[in-house]
Amino acid sequence: MMSHDKSVTALVRQQHRVQRSQLGYWAWFGPLLPLGVWFFLTYATPLALPLPEYVWPDMWTLLLKLLIGFLINAVIETLFYRVWLQSRLELWFGRWPAIVLASLVWALWHVVIQGGRGVDIDVATVIANHGVMGLFLGYLWSRYRQLWAVLLVHGAMNAFGILLALF
């Protein structure tokens, strides 16, 4: 089973090889565009998620929450939505349709765990916030196939939201 997963990853990686020099500035600055859109939609628009009110925890509690959040959110979600689902969708539909579909499914999952303001508002909010982040994470996975890079970005974005709410 594991060798099949590696062969799927290798096949998808070979189909989407682009030399960095062919992309020019987009190779370096292109990923900043969806990241900027995500930050704007998440924190500066009417669709922004409300920041919860926190009491400042002690340092060990904060570190434990960040670690558990990283393991549950970044690791499990990345393994399922990027490594497993998106990789398989890429074989069936191609790169960008797979990224969009996996991002949409991932975003809609957040309605279940972060909803509460009405289905219409919840769906619009998670598609605007998590959908944009999902496109960025999906592109990172599709382009580089480096699990650690997607985990690092996903974990940092989650930690940023938690730490922002504390201040």
C-alpha positions as CSV (number, residue, x, y, z in Angstrom):
1,M,0.0,0.0,0.0
2,M,2.8,2.4,0.9
3,S,4.7,1.8,-2.3
4,H,1.5,2.6,-4.3
5,D,1.2,5.9,-2.5
6,K,4.8,6.7,-3.4
7,S,4.3,5.8,-7.0
8,V,1.3,8.0,-7.2
9,T,3.3,10.9,-5.8
10,A,6.2,10.3,-8.1
11,L,3.8,10.1,-11.2
12,V,2.1,13.3,-10.3
13,R,5.4,15.0,-9.6
14,Q,6.8,14.1,-13.0
15,Q,3.7,15.3,-14.8
16,H,4.0,18.8,-13.3
17,R,7.7,19.7,-13.5
18,V,8.3,23.3,-14.4
19,Q,11.7,24.9,-14.2
20,R,11.9,27.8,-11.7
21,S,13.7,29.9,-14.3
22,Q,10.6,29.6,-16.6
23,L,8.4,31.2,-14.0
24,G,10.6,34.3,-13.4
25,Y,9.4,36.4,-10.4
26,W,6.3,34.3,-10.0
27,A,8.4,31.5,-8.7
28,W,9.3,33.6,-5.7
29,F,6.5,36.1,-5.3
30,G,3.5,34.3,-6.8
31,P,2.7,32.4,-3.6
32,L,2.6,35.6,-1.6
33,L,-0.6,36.7,-3.5
34,P,-2.9,34.0,-2.2
35,L,-1.3,34.4,1.3
36,G,-2.0,38.1,1.2
37,V,-5.6,37.5,0.0
38,W,-6.1,35.0,2.8
39,F,-4.8,37.4,5.5
40,F,-7.0,40.2,4.2
41,L,-10.2,38.0,4.0
42,T,-9.5,36.4,7.4
43,Y,-8.8,39.5,9.4
44,A,-10.0,42.6,7.5
45,T,-13.4,42.0,5.9
46,P,-16.9,41.5,7.0
47,L,-16.3,37.7,6.3
48,A,-13.5,37.7,8.9
49,L,-13.9,35.1,11.6
50,P,-14.7,36.6,15.0
51,L,-11.7,36.5,17.3
52,P,-12.5,34.6,20.5
53,E,-11.9,36.2,23.8
54,Y,-9.0,34.5,25.6
55,V,-7.6,34.9,29.0
56,W,-3.8,34.9,28.6
57,P,-2.6,31.4,29.5
58,D,0.7,30.5,31.1
59,M,3.5,29.7,28.7
60,W,3.3,25.9,29.1
61,T,-0.4,25.8,28.4
62,L,0.0,28.0,25.3
63,L,2.8,25.8,24.0
64,L,0.7,22.6,24.7
65,K,-2.3,24.1,22.9
66,L,-0.1,25.1,19.9
67,L,1.4,21.6,19.8
68,I,-1.9,19.8,20.0
69,G,-3.5,22.1,17.5
70,F,-0.6,21.5,15.1
71,L,-0.8,17.7,15.5
72,I,-4.6,17.6,15.0
73,N,-5.1,20.4,12.5
74,A,-2.0,20.7,10.4
75,V,-0.8,17.1,10.4
76,I,-4.1,15.2,10.1
77,E,-5.7,17.7,7.7
78,T,-2.6,17.9,5.5
79,L,-2.2,14.1,5.3
80,F,-5.9,13.6,4.4
81,Y,-6.8,16.6,2.2
82,R,-3.4,17.1,0.5
83,V,-1.5,13.9,0.5
84,W,-4.3,11.5,0.1
85,L,-7.3,13.3,-1.5
86,Q,-5.6,15.9,-3.7
87,S,-3.0,13.5,-5.0
88,R,-5.7,11.1,-6.2
89,L,-7.9,13.9,-7.6
90,E,-4.9,15.1,-9.6
91,L,-4.7,11.8,-11.4
92,W,-8.3,12.0,-12.4
93,F,-8.8,15.7,-13.1
94,G,-5.4,17.3,-13.4
95,R,-3.6,19.8,-11.1
96,W,-5.9,22.8,-10.7
97,P,-9.2,21.1,-10.7
98,A,-7.8,18.8,-8.0
99,I,-6.5,21.7,-5.9
100,V,-9.9,23.5,-6.2
101,L,-11.9,20.4,-5.3
102,A,-9.7,19.4,-2.3
103,S,-9.7,23.1,-1.1
104,L,-13.5,23.3,-1.4
105,V,-14.0,20.0,0.5
106,W,-11.4,21.1,3.1
107,A,-13.1,24.5,3.5
108,L,-16.6,23.1,3.9
109,W,-15.3,20.7,6.6
110,H,-14.7,23.8,8.6
111,V,-18.4,24.7,8.6
112,V,-18.9,21.7,10.8
113,I,-16.2,22.6,13.3
114,Q,-16.3,26.4,13.2
115,G,-19.9,27.2,12.3
116,G,-22.6,28.8,14.4
117,R,-23.7,32.0,12.7
118,G,-26.1,30.5,10.2
119,V,-25.4,28.2,7.3
120,D,-25.2,30.9,4.7
121,I,-22.7,33.0,6.6
122,D,-20.7,30.0,7.8
123,V,-20.4,28.6,4.2
124,A,-19.4,32.0,2.8
125,T,-16.9,32.6,5.6
126,V,-15.1,29.3,5.3
127,I,-15.0,29.4,1.5
128,A,-13.5,32.9,1.7
129,N,-11.1,32.2,4.5
130,H,-10.2,28.5,4.3
131,G,-10.8,28.2,0.6
132,V,-8.1,30.7,-0.2
133,M,-5.7,29.1,2.3
134,G,-6.6,25.7,0.8
135,L,-5.7,26.9,-2.7
136,F,-2.3,28.1,-1.4
137,L,-1.6,24.9,0.6
138,G,-2.8,22.8,-2.4
139,Y,-0.5,24.6,-4.7
140,L,2.4,24.1,-2.4
141,W,1.7,20.4,-2.2
142,S,1.1,20.0,-6.0
143,R,4.2,22.0,-6.9
144,Y,6.8,20.7,-4.5
145,R,5.4,17.5,-2.9
146,Q,7.2,18.4,0.3
147,L,5.1,17.4,3.3
148,W,7.2,19.4,5.7
149,A,6.7,22.7,3.8
150,V,2.9,22.3,3.7
151,L,2.9,21.4,7.4
152,L,5.1,24.4,8.3
153,V,2.9,26.9,6.4
154,H,-0.4,25.3,7.7
155,G,0.9,25.2,11.3
156,A,2.2,28.8,11.1
157,M,-1.1,30.1,9.8
158,N,-3.0,28.3,12.6
159,A,-0.5,29.6,15.2
160,F,-0.8,33.1,13.9
161,G,-4.6,33.1,14.4
162,I,-4.3,31.7,17.9
163,L,-1.5,34.2,18.9
164,L,-3.3,37.1,17.3
165,A,-6.4,36.4,19.4
166,L,-4.3,36.5,22.5
167,F,-3.1,40.1,22.0
